[in-house]
Amino acid sequence: MRSALEDFKKFLMQGDLVMLAVAFVIATVFAAVVKALIADLITPIIGLIFGKPNFENLSFTINSSHFAYGDFLNVLFTFVTTAAAVFFFVVKPYQVLQARRSKGADPEVKDCPECTTEIPYGARRCPACTAQLSPASSGAAGLT
């Protein structure tokens, strides 16, 4: 019994599970923010343009069948605005940040031209073969 509890504790403390829990909490809070954005800012603007801020009561009836297409429009509008908010406020800024990081990033390691061991980029001497290198060299031009 003791082993099963220890295994369960180890399972709960795995990095992937913890990261998933954090992502779930952040996503839940983000969903509340997007819902408030739509309900408090976007929907009143729609009301100014179309005269109705809520399409829930839009419907029609054919042969005693009631079609509530207004509720579908509300859900569709919520989906599109949520997707747009995620794209413009999360995806695009993340892509810009990643592009900046990769664009200006200096390499952290380089290969020694003598023994091809990975060494820090600013190294002047290879710790494996003791070849002397120029500080900013890369490749075979690094020997002095």
N, C-alpha and C positions, 0 to 999 in steps of 0.2 A: 504494500500500500504506500509505503514511504517513497519508493522509487517512482511510482506513478505520479505522485504529487510533485516530486522534483522535476520530472519530465514535463508535467503540465506547466509548472512555473517557468522552466526553460523555454517552452513553446510561447508563452505569453510575453516573454522578454526578448524574443527575436526582433532584430532590427526591422525586418519587413513588416511584421505585425504592428509594431509601434508606429512606423511611418504611415501605414494604412489607417490606423486610428487617428493620427494627426490630420491626415488628408481628409478623412471623413468629417472631423470636427470643423476644419476650415471650410470645406465645401458646404456644410450645413449653414454656417454663419454667412458665407458668401451668398447662398441662395436667399437668405433673409434680407440681405442688403439689396440684391437685385429685385426681389419682390417689392420692397419698399420704394425703390427707384421707379419701378413701373407703376405702382399704385399711386404714389404721391407726386410724381413729376410727369411721367409720360402720359398716363391716362387722362389727366386734366387737359393736357395739350391736345390729345385726340378729341376730347369733349369740345374744346374751342373750335376745332376744325370741322368736325362732323355734327356737332350739336348734341351728341350723346357720349358721355364718358364710359358707359358700360353697355355692351351689346347683348347682355344676358337675356333680355326680354324679347329680342327679335325672333320671330317664328312665323311659320305659316302652317295651314292645315289643308290636307287633301284627302277627301273621302274618310273623314274621321281619324286620320293619322296626323299626329302633331309633330312637326319638325322644328326643333329648337336649334336653328343654325347660329343664333347669336352666342350661345355658350361655346360652340365650336370656334367661332371667331375670336372670342376672348382667350381660349386656350392656345389657339394658333398664334395670336398676337403676343401672348406671354412667351411662347417658345421662341419666336423670332427675335423679340427684344432681349431675351435672356441669352440666346446664342450670340447676338450682336454685342451685348455687354461683355460676355466672356471673351469674344474675339478681340474687341478693341481695348479692353482694360486688362486682360491677362495675356492672351496669346501674342498680340503685336508687341507690347512692351517687352515681353520675354524674348522674342525674336530679335528685337533691337539690341537688348542687353547682351545676348549671346553673340551677335555679330560684332559688337564692340569688343567683347572679351577676346574673341578669336582673331580679330583684325590686328589688335595691338599687342597681342600676347607674345612675349619673348619665349623661346624654348628654354625649358628648365634643364634639360640634359642634352648632351651631344655624344657622339661616338669618338673614341680615341682613334686617330688615324693609324696607329701602330698595331694595337691589339683589339680594336673594335669594342672595347668595354664601354658601357655607358658611364659618363662622368658628368659632374655638374657643369653647366654652361660656362661659368666664369673660371673654371679650373685652369691653372698654369702647368700642372704636372699630373700625369695619369697615376692614380694610386696603384694600379695593377702592374704596369710595365715601367713606370717612372719616366716615360717620354716627356720632354718639355714641350709645352704648347703655348701659343700666344693666347692672351685672355679671351679674345672674341673670335677665335678661330672655329671653323667647322670643317670637318673632312680632312683631306691630306695636306692642306695648306697650313695646318696648325703646327707643324714641326719647326723648331728653331735651331 
